[in-house]
Amino acid sequence: MSELPRPRLSPRIAPLAALVVGHAVSDACINFIPPLWPEFQARLDLSATAIGVLTGLVSVTTNFGQPLFGYLGDRFRVRHMVAVGPALVGLFIGLMSLTDHVITLGAVYMIAGVGTALFHPQGATLAGRVSGSRKGLGMALFSGGGALGYGAGALLAVIFYERFGWPGLFGATVIGGLTAILVYGMNPEARYPDTSTEPMHLRTHVLPHLTRVGVLFALVALRAMVITVFTNFVALAVKDWGASTREGAWLISSMIVAGGVGNFLGGWASDHLGRRNITVVSLLLCAPAFHLFLRTGLPAGHALLPLAGFLAQAAVSVNIVQGQELMPGAQGVASSLTMGAAWGVGGLFLPLAGAAVDAWGSLAMLSVVAWVPVIAGILGFFVPERRLSALEDN
C-alpha cells in the first residue's frame, strides 16, 4: 500500500520567515546602543543633550534614508538591499566599541543607521508581496518581528557588555552577518518578483496621493516620537529612581517586546475590525498607560510600561498597510514614508527631549511626552480607509 503524500508547507513561509528574521536582527542591532547610554556617558562624559543629538542624527540616516532606498527599489528595482542591510548595521554597531570621541561615535552610529534604511522599505514591500491576500497578517508578522528584535537587542547588548565589555558590541556584527547570509540564500526577490510592467514614476504614482497620506504620516510621526523618546530616555529615568543599567535594559526590552506582540495582534485584527478602529483605540489608550508608569514607578512599572508599549505599537503594521493601500503604485515609497520618514520626523524631537532632561529632569520630560498619543489618536479618525485587496480586484 503506497504512502499518502505528506502535505506540503506553503512556499511562502520560508521567504517570509527570512524577511521577519532580517527585520528582527536589523532592529536588534540598532537598539544595542540605548541601554548603554549610561556607560557611554561615563566613558565619554556625554550630556543628555549630546545623547539626544546623537540619537537624532542616527534617526536621520535610519529613517530619512528609507524614502531614498524605497525610491531606488521601486524605480530601478535594485536587488539585495534586504541582505546588505543587516550586515552593514551589525558591522558598524560593533565598530562603535572602538570609538573614543563623540564625533567619531556619531559618524559610525549614523552609518549603522544606513544599514537599517537599506533593509526596511524593500523588506516591507517584499513581505506584502510574499503574503499574497493576507497582507494584514503578513505585515503583522514582519513588523512584529522587527519590534521583538528591537526589544531583544537592548537586553542582548547589556548581556554582551557584561560578559565581554565593549568588544561585546561585535555580537551585533556576528548576528548581522549570519542574517545577511540567510536572507541572501532565501532570495525572496527572485521567488516573488515585481510583476508590474510599468516602472514607478513620482509624478504618476506618488505625488497625486501625498495629500491623503499626509494625515497618516503625521500620526505615525507623533507615535514614533513617543516610542523613540521613551526608548532612549527610560534608562536615564530608571537611573534617577536608583535602579541598575540592567533593570533599565529589561524595561526597554519589555516595552518593545510587548509592543511587538501588540503589533502582531493589531495587524491580524485589522483585517477583520478595520485599520482605523485599531489605530484610534490603541493610541487613545496608551497615553494613560505611559502616565501611570511614570506616576507609579517600580516595581509596578515592570507591568505598566509593557502595557503602554503593547498599545503604542498595536497599529504600527496597520499603518504600513494603510500607506500601501493609499499609494498602491509605489508601495516601497509608501512603506518608506510610514516606516522611515515619519519615524525620522519623530526622531528630530530627540535633541529637544535631551535638552529638556538637562533642564527639568527625565521624569518631567517623559510626563509631557506620555500624552502625545492622544493627538495621534484623534488624527486617526481622518485617515481614509482603502483596501489594497479591493484595488487589486478591480
N, C-alpha and C positions, 0 to 999 in steps of 0.2 A: 504493500500500500504506500503510495507516494506521499511524501510530506507536503502539507499545505504551505504555500509561500508565506514567509514572515511579512507582516505589514511593514511597509517602508516609511521611515520618517520623512516628513516634508523636506524637500530640498532647500527650503527657505531657512530652516533652523540654523544650520551651520554658519552661513554668511551673516545672518542677523546676530548670532551669538558672538561672532568675531567683532562685529561693529560695537556691540554692547561692551565687550571686554576692552576694545580700543578706547571707547569713551570713558569707561571707568578708570583705566590706567592713566590716560591723559589728564583727567581731572584730579586723580590722586596725586600725581607728581607735582602739579602746580600748587596743590594745597599742602605740600610738605612744609612750606615756609611759615604761614600764620601762627601755628602754635609755638614756633621757635623764636618769635619776635622778642620775648623777654631775654633769650640767650643772645640774640644779635644786639639788643640794647646794651647788655653788659660787655660784649666783645668790642663793639664799635662806638659805644657811647651815643646811641641814637635817641632822639627825642620822639615823642608821639607824633609830632608834626612831620618829622622825617619819615617815619613809618607810613604815615598817610600819603606822603608824596611818592614813596617807592611803590606802594600798592596801587596808587593812582596811575603811575607810569606803566606798570605791568598790565593794568586793566586796558590801557590804550592799545598795546600790541595784541593782547589776548582777544579783545572784543572788537575794536575798530579794524583790526586786521581781517576779521571774518568777512565783512562785505567784499573786500578786495579778492580774497580767495574764493568766496562764493561766486563772484562775477567771473573769475577766471575759469572756475569749474563749469559753470553754466555756458559761458560764451565759447570757450576754446576746448572744453572737455579735457582739462588737464588731469592726468591719471596719477594714482598712487599717493595723493596728498594724505589720505587716511592712514597710509603706512608710514610715511615720513614723519607725521606729526608726533606720535608717541615717542619715537626715538629722539627727536630734537628736544622736546621738553624734558625728557629724562636726563639727557646728557648735560644740559645747561643748569638744571637744578643741582646736579652733582657738582658742577664747577663752582656753584655758589659757596661751597665749603672752603674753597681756596682763596676767596676774596678777602682783602684786608682793608678796603677803603669803600666808603659809601657810594662813590660814583661808579666804581667797578661793580659793586654789588647790584646797583640799579641797572647797569648795562646788561649784565649777564641775566638778571631776572627778566628783563624785557625780551631778550632773545628766547628765553624759555617760553614766554607768552606767545611768541610767534608759532611755536610748535602746536599749542592748543588751537590757535587760529587756523592753522592748516587743516587740522582734523575736523573741526566741528561742522562747517557748512556742508561739506561733501559727505561727511558721515551721516548727518541728518537726512540729506536728500536720498542717500542710498538706503537708509533704514526705512524711509517711507516707501521707496520703490520695492524693496525686498518684501515688505509686509503685505503688499497687494491690497485687498479690500479691507483689511484690518489695520488701517493706518493709525487709529487711535491707540490700539493695543501695542502695535509695533513701536510707535514713538514713545509710548509709556515705558516700554522695556529699555529702549535706547536712552531716553532721558533719565529714567530712574537709575539705570546702571551708572551713568555719569555722576548722579548725586550720591549714590552709595560709595563710589570710588573716591569722590571728593571728601566725603566724611571719613572714610578709612585712611586716606592719605595723611590726615592730621595725626591720627594715632600711630600709624606706621613711622612717621617722621620722628616722633618722640621715642618710640621703641628703638629705632636705629641709632638715634642720637645717644640715648642712654647706654646702649651696648657698644657702640664704636666711636662715639664722639663725632666731631664734624665730618670725618670721612663717611659716616653713615648716610649722608645725603646721596652718596653714589648708589645707594639702594634704588633710588629712582632711575638711575641710568640703566641698571640691570633689568628692572621690570619693564621699562620703556622699550629697551632693545628687543626683549623677548616678545613683547606685544606687537611690535612692528613686523617681526618675522611671521607671527600668526596671521595678522591682517593681510599681509602681502601674499601669504600662501593661500588663504581663502579667496582672495581676489573677487570681492562682491561686485566690483565694477564690470568685470568680464561676464560674470554669471547673470547679472541683471542690468544690461546696458541701457542707456537712454535711447528709446526708440523714436523719439521725435525727429522729424526730418528738417525742421526749420530751426536754425540756431537762435538762441535768445538774443533779443535786442532791447536795450534800455528803453528806447522810445516806444516800443510796442508792448513789451511785457512787464515793464516795471513802473515807468512814470505815470501811466493812467491810473494805477492802483495805489499810489502813495497816500492819497488823502484818506482812503478807507483804512489803510494800515496804520496811519498816524496815531489814532487813539490807542490801538493795541500796543504800539511802540512806547507810548508814554506810560501806559500801565506797566509794561514789563520793566521799563527803566526804573520806575518807583520801587517796584518789588525787588529788583536787583540791588538798588541802593541799600535797602533794609538788610538783605541777606549778606551782602559783602561787608557792610559796616559791622554787623554782629559777628561775622566770621573772623574779621581781622582785629576786633577790639574786645571781644568777650574775654580773651586770655588776660588782658590788662585789668578788666573788671574783676575777674577771679583773683588776680594777684592782689588787688585792693581789698578783697574780702579775706586775704591771708591764706588762700589755698595755693597748691603747688602748680608747677607747669604741667605736670601730668594730668591733674584734675581739669585744668583749662583745656587740654587736648581732648579729654574724654567728653567734655561739654560740647566742644566744637564738633567732634565726630558724631555724638549722639544727635545733635541738632540736624546735621546734614544727612546722616543715615536715615533718621526718621523722615526727613524731607524726601529722600529717595523712595521710601515706601509710599508716602503721600503722593508723590509724582506718578508712581505706577498706578495706584488706585484711582487717582483723579483722571489720568488718561484713559484707563479702561472704562470708568464710569461715564466719561464724556461722550462715548459712542452711544450711550443709552439715555443719559439725562440731559445732554446738551452742553456745549462748550461754555456758553455764557453762565449757566447756572453754577457750574463747578467753580468758575473763576470768581464770581461775585461772592459766593458764600464763603469760600476758603479765605479770601483776603479780608473780609469783614470780621471773621472770627480769629484770625491770627494776631491782630493787634492787641486785644486784651490778654492773650496768652503771653506775648512778649512782656507786656506791662506787669503781669503777675509774677513772672520770673524775676524781674528786676526788683519788685517790691518785696518778694519773699526771700530771695537769696538761696543759700544752700542749707540743708541738703534737698529741699523741695525743688530747687531749680533743676535737679537731675531728671525730674519728670516734666516740669513745665517747659523747659527750653526745647526738648524733643517734640512736645506737643505743638509749640509755636512753629518749629521747623517743618513738621508734618503739614500744617495748614498753609504755611507760607509757600511751600513748593508744590502743593497739590495741583496747581494749574500750570506748571511750567511746560510740560509736554503738550497740554491742551492748547496753550497759546502758540506754540510752534506749529501745531497742525492748523490752527486758525490762520496764521500767517500764510502757510502754504495754500490754504483754501481761498484766501483773498488775493493771492498772486500766483495762480496756477501755472502760468507760462514761465516762471522764473523761481522755482522752488528753492534753489540754492541761495539765491539772493534773499528770498523771504526768510529762510532759516537763519541766514547770517544776520538779518535785522533783529529777529526775536531772540536768537541765541547769543548774538555777538554785540552788534552796535548798541542795542538798548542796554545791555549789561555794561558796555563801555561808558555810556552816559551815566548810569548808576554809579560806576566806579569813580567818576570825576568828583563825587562828593567826599571821597576818602581823605584828601588833604584837608578839606574843611572840617571833617569829623576829627582828624588828628589834632588840628588846632583847637577845636572845642574841648578835647580831652585835656590838653595842656592848660587851657584857661579855666575850665569848670569841673574837670574830672570825668572819668569814663562812664560812671553811672548816670550822671546828669545828661551827658550827650546821648547815651543809648535810650534814656527815658523819653526823649523827644522823638528819636527815630522810630521807636516802637509803634507810634500811632500813624505813621505814613501809609501803611497798607489800607487804611480806611479810604484815603483819597484814591488809591489804585482800584479798590473795590467799586467805588462809585463810577469810575471811568469804565469799568467792565460792563455796565448797563448799556453803553453806547457802541460797543464793538459789534459790527454786523455778523450775523451767522450765515455761513455759506458753505455747504458741504462739498468737498472736493469730489467725493464719490458721485454726487449728483451731476457735477460738471462733466465728469468723465463719461457718464451715461448718455449725455446729450450729444 
